[in-house]
């Protein structure tokens, strides 16, 4: 509760502007249940490599309701890789350098032993909570390695489809320097996405859609605040 009388010195106030890196939060959106789906479905992009970067941003567009459960990555380092995964309920393209527009979805201290070039490196089952994408919607990912430039990716025109099936499409995005620094265009994420497809009841869809709209409004507020802050600094 507030103090009974005014304090003699000012108390610590919140920072004037959002922090420069995303904070670790509980899952941002409720996770609905998928009914009648196959829990063991996956979609692979490529493991051709050809370029290395700290991380990669890319979009996933669902053709039907899906829950993305886990992923494999492609790392050149056959040692301990420190992995961070960020996501948001719309495309990455307007916020590639705006960390506050993203949610960090990976567990703290995520580490994985790399399998090297040309083969998948699986992330643990509990690397992140399942992420829901409704049919017709977009979910973006930023997958990065914090302890070295080891993330393998393949030159590919940004915005083109890398891989697709009846459930979803994965689009080529951009390479990134850690954490949200230089953006290198025309790069395809190398990896596998594992997901469950099926149908979600309308009540669950309404709850998740409402949460996504609130998140989108917050994104615009954050970006607007950062822009105004730069104008008046």
ROBALUM-116050 format. One record per residue (C-alpha): residue number from 1; x, y, z. Coordinates in steps of 0.5 Angstrom, whole numbers, padded with zeros to 4 digits. Layout:
REM ROBALUM-116050
SITE | num | x | y | z
SITE | NUM | X | Y | Z
...
This chain:
REM ROBALUM-116050
SITE | num | x | y | z
SITE | 1 | 0000 | 0000 | 0000
SITE | 2 | 0002 | 0007 | -0001
SITE | 3 | 0006 | 0011 | 0005
SITE | 4 | 0001 | 0014 | 0010
SITE | 5 | 0005 | 0021 | 0009
SITE | 6 | 0009 | 0024 | 0003
SITE | 7 | 0016 | 0021 | 0003
SITE | 8 | 0022 | 0026 | 0004
SITE | 9 | 0026 | 0023 | -0002
SITE | 10 | 0023 | 0021 | -0009
SITE | 11 | 0022 | 0014 | -0009
SITE | 12 | 0024 | 0010 | -0015
SITE | 13 | 0020 | 0011 | -0021
SITE | 14 | 0019 | 0006 | -0027
SITE | 15 | 0024 | 0007 | -0033
SITE | 16 | 0021 | 0013 | -0038
SITE | 17 | 0022 | 0008 | -0044
SITE | 18 | 0021 | 0000 | -0045
SITE | 19 | 0027 | -0004 | -0044
SITE | 20 | 0031 | -0005 | -0050
SITE | 21 | 0031 | -0013 | -0049
SITE | 22 | 0024 | -0017 | -0048
SITE | 23 | 0023 | -0020 | -0041
SITE | 24 | 0021 | -0027 | -0039
SITE | 25 | 0014 | -0027 | -0039
SITE | 26 | 0009 | -0033 | -0038
SITE | 27 | 0006 | -0035 | -0044
SITE | 28 | 0002 | -0029 | -0047
SITE | 29 | -0004 | -0033 | -0050
SITE | 30 | -0008 | -0038 | -0048
SITE | 31 | -0007 | -0045 | -0051
SITE | 32 | -0013 | -0048 | -0054
SITE | 33 | -0014 | -0056 | -0055
SITE | 34 | -0013 | -0058 | -0062
SITE | 35 | -0019 | -0064 | -0063
SITE | 36 | -0018 | -0069 | -0068
SITE | 37 | -0011 | -0068 | -0070
SITE | 38 | -0005 | -0072 | -0071
SITE | 39 | 0000 | -0070 | -0066
SITE | 40 | 0006 | -0073 | -0070
SITE | 41 | 0006 | -0068 | -0076
SITE | 42 | 0013 | -0064 | -0078
SITE | 43 | 0015 | -0060 | -0084
SITE | 44 | 0022 | -0059 | -0086
SITE | 45 | 0025 | -0053 | -0089
SITE | 46 | 0032 | -0055 | -0092
SITE | 47 | 0039 | -0056 | -0088
SITE | 48 | 0043 | -0054 | -0094
SITE | 49 | 0046 | -0048 | -0090
SITE | 50 | 0051 | -0044 | -0094
SITE | 51 | 0051 | -0038 | -0089
SITE | 52 | 0052 | -0037 | -0082
SITE | 53 | 0049 | -0032 | -0077
SITE | 54 | 0047 | -0031 | -0070
SITE | 55 | 0039 | -0032 | -0071
SITE | 56 | 0034 | -0032 | -0076
SITE | 57 | 0027 | -0029 | -0077
SITE | 58 | 0021 | -0032 | -0081
SITE | 59 | 0014 | -0033 | -0082
SITE | 60 | 0009 | -0039 | -0081
SITE | 61 | 0002 | -0038 | -0084
SITE | 62 | -0003 | -0044 | -0082
SITE | 63 | -0008 | -0046 | -0087
SITE | 64 | -0012 | -0050 | -0081
SITE | 65 | -0011 | -0049 | -0074
SITE | 66 | -0005 | -0052 | -0071
SITE | 67 | -0001 | -0052 | -0065
SITE | 68 | 0007 | -0051 | -0066
SITE | 69 | 0010 | -0056 | -0061
SITE | 70 | 0018 | -0056 | -0062
SITE | 71 | 0023 | -0055 | -0067
SITE | 72 | 0030 | -0057 | -0069
SITE | 73 | 0035 | -0052 | -0071
SITE | 74 | 0041 | -0053 | -0076
SITE | 75 | 0048 | -0051 | -0072
SITE | 76 | 0055 | -0051 | -0074
SITE | 77 | 0058 | -0052 | -0067
SITE | 78 | 0058 | -0059 | -0064
SITE | 79 | 0058 | -0056 | -0057
SITE | 80 | 0054 | -0053 | -0053
SITE | 81 | 0049 | -0048 | -0056
SITE | 82 | 0045 | -0042 | -0052
SITE | 83 | 0039 | -0042 | -0055
SITE | 84 | 0033 | -0036 | -0055
SITE | 85 | 0027 | -0036 | -0058
SITE | 86 | 0022 | -0030 | -0059
SITE | 87 | 0015 | -0030 | -0063
SITE | 88 | 0009 | -0026 | -0064
SITE | 89 | 0002 | -0027 | -0067
SITE | 90 | 0003 | -0023 | -0073
SITE | 91 | 0009 | -0022 | -0078
SITE | 92 | 0016 | -0020 | -0076
SITE | 93 | 0017 | -0015 | -0082
SITE | 94 | 0015 | -0009 | -0078
SITE | 95 | 0019 | -0010 | -0072
SITE | 96 | 0025 | -0014 | -0074
SITE | 97 | 0029 | -0009 | -0070
SITE | 98 | 0024 | -0007 | -0064
SITE | 99 | 0025 | -0012 | -0058
SITE | 100 | 0019 | -0010 | -0054
SITE | 101 | 0015 | -0012 | -0060
SITE | 102 | 0017 | -0020 | -0059
SITE | 103 | 0015 | -0025 | -0053
SITE | 104 | 0021 | -0029 | -0051
SITE | 105 | 0018 | -0036 | -0051
SITE | 106 | 0024 | -0041 | -0050
SITE | 107 | 0025 | -0043 | -0043
SITE | 108 | 0031 | -0039 | -0039
SITE | 109 | 0038 | -0042 | -0040
SITE | 110 | 0036 | -0046 | -0046
SITE | 111 | 0042 | -0050 | -0048
SITE | 112 | 0043 | -0056 | -0053
SITE | 113 | 0049 | -0060 | -0056
SITE | 114 | 0050 | -0058 | -0063
SITE | 115 | 0050 | -0064 | -0068
SITE | 116 | 0054 | -0060 | -0074
SITE | 117 | 0053 | -0058 | -0081
SITE | 118 | 0048 | -0062 | -0085
SITE | 119 | 0044 | -0065 | -0080
SITE | 120 | 0038 | -0063 | -0075
SITE | 121 | 0040 | -0061 | -0068
SITE | 122 | 0033 | -0062 | -0064
SITE | 123 | 0031 | -0058 | -0058
SITE | 124 | 0028 | -0061 | -0052
SITE | 125 | 0021 | -0062 | -0052
SITE | 126 | 0020 | -0057 | -0046
SITE | 127 | 0024 | -0051 | -0050
SITE | 128 | 0017 | -0047 | -0051
SITE | 129 | 0010 | -0048 | -0049
SITE | 130 | 0006 | -0050 | -0055
SITE | 131 | 0004 | -0044 | -0060
SITE | 132 | -0003 | -0044 | -0063
SITE | 133 | -0004 | -0041 | -0070
SITE | 134 | -0011 | -0041 | -0073
SITE | 135 | -0012 | -0042 | -0080
SITE | 136 | -0011 | -0037 | -0084
SITE | 137 | -0006 | -0033 | -0079
SITE | 138 | 0001 | -0032 | -0079
SITE | 139 | 0006 | -0033 | -0073
SITE | 140 | 0013 | -0030 | -0073
SITE | 141 | 0019 | -0033 | -0070
SITE | 142 | 0026 | -0031 | -0068
SITE | 143 | 0031 | -0036 | -0067
SITE | 144 | 0038 | -0034 | -0065
SITE | 145 | 0044 | -0037 | -0061
SITE | 146 | 0047 | -0032 | -0056
SITE | 147 | 0054 | -0035 | -0056
SITE | 148 | 0057 | -0035 | -0063
SITE | 149 | 0055 | -0034 | -0070
SITE | 150 | 0053 | -0041 | -0071
SITE | 151 | 0046 | -0041 | -0074
SITE | 152 | 0046 | -0044 | -0081
SITE | 153 | 0041 | -0041 | -0086
SITE | 154 | 0040 | -0041 | -0094
SITE | 155 | 0040 | -0036 | -0099
SITE | 156 | 0033 | -0035 | -0101
SITE | 157 | 0029 | -0029 | -0103
SITE | 158 | 0025 | -0026 | -0097
SITE | 159 | 0018 | -0027 | -0097
SITE | 160 | 0018 | -0033 | -0101
SITE | 161 | 0015 | -0040 | -0099
SITE | 162 | 0021 | -0045 | -0097
SITE | 163 | 0017 | -0051 | -0095
SITE | 164 | 0009 | -0052 | -0095
SITE | 165 | 0004 | -0057 | -0094
SITE | 166 | -0004 | -0058 | -0093
SITE | 167 | -0003 | -0055 | -0086
SITE | 168 | 0002 | -0049 | -0086
SITE | 169 | 0007 | -0045 | -0090
SITE | 170 | 0014 | -0043 | -0088
SITE | 171 | 0017 | -0037 | -0091
SITE | 172 | 0024 | -0034 | -0092
SITE | 173 | 0026 | -0029 | -0088
SITE | 174 | 0032 | -0025 | -0085
SITE | 175 | 0039 | -0027 | -0082
SITE | 176 | 0040 | -0023 | -0075
SITE | 177 | 0046 | -0021 | -0071
SITE | 178 | 0045 | -0022 | -0064
SITE | 179 | 0040 | -0020 | -0061
SITE | 180 | 0036 | -0015 | -0065
SITE | 181 | 0042 | -0012 | -0069
SITE | 182 | 0044 | -0012 | -0076
SITE | 183 | 0038 | -0015 | -0081
SITE | 184 | 0041 | -0019 | -0087
SITE | 185 | 0036 | -0020 | -0092
SITE | 186 | 0034 | -0026 | -0096
SITE | 187 | 0035 | -0032 | -0092
SITE | 188 | 0031 | -0038 | -0090
SITE | 189 | 0031 | -0041 | -0083
SITE | 190 | 0034 | -0048 | -0083
SITE | 191 | 0030 | -0053 | -0079
SITE | 192 | 0024 | -0057 | -0077
SITE | 193 | 0017 | -0055 | -0074
SITE | 194 | 0013 | -0060 | -0070
SITE | 195 | 0006 | -0059 | -0069
SITE | 196 | -0001 | -0062 | -0068
SITE | 197 | -0007 | -0060 | -0073
SITE | 198 | -0014 | -0060 | -0072
SITE | 199 | -0020 | -0056 | -0070
SITE | 200 | -0021 | -0051 | -0064
SITE | 201 | -0028 | -0050 | -0061
SITE | 202 | -0030 | -0043 | -0063
SITE | 203 | -0030 | -0040 | -0055
SITE | 204 | -0023 | -0042 | -0055
SITE | 205 | -0021 | -0038 | -0062
SITE | 206 | -0025 | -0032 | -0059
SITE | 207 | -0021 | -0032 | -0053
SITE | 208 | -0014 | -0033 | -0057
SITE | 209 | -0016 | -0028 | -0062
SITE | 210 | -0018 | -0023 | -0057
SITE | 211 | -0011 | -0024 | -0053
SITE | 212 | -0008 | -0023 | -0060
SITE | 213 | -0011 | -0016 | -0061
SITE | 214 | -0009 | -0014 | -0055
SITE | 215 | -0002 | -0016 | -0056
SITE | 216 | -0002 | -0012 | -0063
SITE | 217 | -0005 | -0006 | -0060
SITE | 218 | 0001 | -0006 | -0054
SITE | 219 | 0006 | -0007 | -0060
SITE | 220 | 0004 | 0000 | -0063
SITE | 221 | 0004 | 0003 | -0057
SITE | 222 | 0011 | 0001 | -0055
SITE | 223 | 0013 | 0003 | -0062
SITE | 224 | 0010 | 0010 | -0062
SITE | 225 | 0013 | 0011 | -0055
SITE | 226 | 0020 | 0009 | -0058
SITE | 227 | 0019 | 0014 | -0064
SITE | 228 | 0017 | 0020 | -0059
SITE | 229 | 0022 | 0018 | -0054
SITE | 230 | 0028 | 0019 | -0060
SITE | 231 | 0024 | 0025 | -0063
SITE | 232 | 0025 | 0029 | -0056
SITE | 233 | 0032 | 0026 | -0053
